[in-house]
Amino acid sequence: MTHKWMEKLEEVLDEKLETFLGANPYQELLLKKEFKTNRSLSLHKRREHLQKKAQSHREKLLSLAKLVKEWRDRSNRAKAAGETQLASKADQYVKSLMKKGKALWSELVDIGELFQEIEKEIFELSEVSNPEQDLEEDWKVFQIEEELNQLKRNNSFKN
């Protein structure tokens, strides 16, 4: 029952917002600008976070690569010394390191794909916010402010 109540409340609030924005186009323009600004800031923060995460993954991969080389060398030395059991343990460890490396590499690829999606969205937002459109919106705001000032002047003469 509370779910239906929440849906009804949401519908009523949406209707009131639409009515308000219809009656106040200036507020609608401000709301759209604020949405674009907030979305852009959010995307830039996510991009920065992904860059740091990708850098961390790259550093871990480099560290793993050094460990793999080190343990392969140790395995080879153990084999050369006839220590097959020790060499086998080293080989198993190298396999586990390689598995970790593949998982990290896969995550890095996923991060890269997400990064590209965010870059695309940032680009699209910047296209939407071109100078001509901004000028058009600023002109609308100017016209609305003029009309509002005219209404205020007319109202002050009546009182």
N, C-alpha and C positions, 0 to 999 in steps of 0.2 A: 504494500500500500504506500509506503513512503517513497518508493521508486516513482510511482505515478504522480505523487505530490511534487516531487522534485522536477519531473518533466514538465508539469503544468506551470510551476514557478519559472522554469527556464523559458518556456514559451511566452509567458506574460512579460518577463524582463526583456526578451528579444523584441517583442512587439513595441514595448515602451522605448527601447533604444532606437529602433527604426523610426518611430514617430518623432522622437527628439531630433535624430539626425536629419530627417526630412525637413523639419522645421528650422534646423540650424545647420545649413550646409557648411558654414565656416568650421564648425566643430567636427564635421565629417572629414573635411580636408586635414584638420589637425590630427585627428585620429589616424588617418591613413599615413600621414607623415611619421607620426610616432611609431606606428606599427613597422614601417619600413626601417626606421632608425633602430628600433629594438631588435628586429630580425637581423639586421646587418651586424650589430654589436654581438649578438649571440653567435652568429656564424663565424665572425672573426675570432671569438674566444675559443670556439670548437676547433677551428683551424689551428690556432696556436697550441692548443692541448694535443692535437693529433701530431703536430710537428715534434713536440717534446717526446711524445710516446714513440714515434718512429725513430727518433734519435736514440732513445733508450734501447729500443730493439736492435738497432744497428750496432750499438756498443756491445750488447750481449752477444750478438752473432759473432763479432770480431773476437770476443773473449772465448767463445765456444770454439771458434776455428783454431785459436792458439792451443786450447786444451786438446783438441782432436789431434793436432800435429804432434804435440808433446807425447800423448799416450800412444800414438801410432809408432813413434820413434822408440818408446819404451817397449812396446810389444815386439818390435823388430829386434831390439837388443836382447830381450828375453828369449826369443826364438833362436837367435844366433848363439846364445849361451846354452841352449838345450832345455830351457825352462818352459816347456810347453804348457803346463798348467797355469803359470803366471802369465804367459803370453795370451792364453785363452781368456783369462780374467780381464786383461787389458783390452783385448778385442771386444769383449762384451761391454766394457765401459765406453769404448769408442762408439759402439752401436747406440748406446743409450744417449750419448752426447749428440750423435747425429740425429737421433729422433727428436731431441729437444730443439736442435737447430732447424729441422724441417718444420716443427710446430711454430717456432718463432718467425721463420720465413713466411709461412702461411699467414700468420697474424699481420706481418708487415705488409704483405700484399693486400690484405683486407683494409688495413689502415690507409694504404695508398688509394684504393678504390673509393673509400669514404671521403678522403681528402679531395679527390677529383670531383665528387658530387658536390661537396661544399664549395669548392672553387667555382663550379658551374652556377650554383645558386647565387653566390656573391656576384658573379658577372651579370647574371640575369637581373638581380636587384639594381645593379649599377646602370644597366641599360634602361630599366624602367624609370630610373631617376635621371633622365637626361635633361640638359639645360632648357630645351624647348618646353618640355612638360612642366618643369619647375616654374618657368616663366608663366605658363598658362595657369598653373595653380596659384601662383602669386597674384596674377591679374584677377582671378576669381575672388581671392581673399580681399584684394583692394576694392573691388566692386561691392562686395558684401559689406565691408566696413563703411564705404561711402553711403550705401543705402541705410545702414544702421545709424550713422551720424545724421543723415537727413531725417529719419524717423524721430530721432531724439530732438532735433531742432524743431520739427513740426509739433511734437508733443509739448515742448516747453512753451511754444506760443499759445497753445490751447489752455494751459494752466494759468 
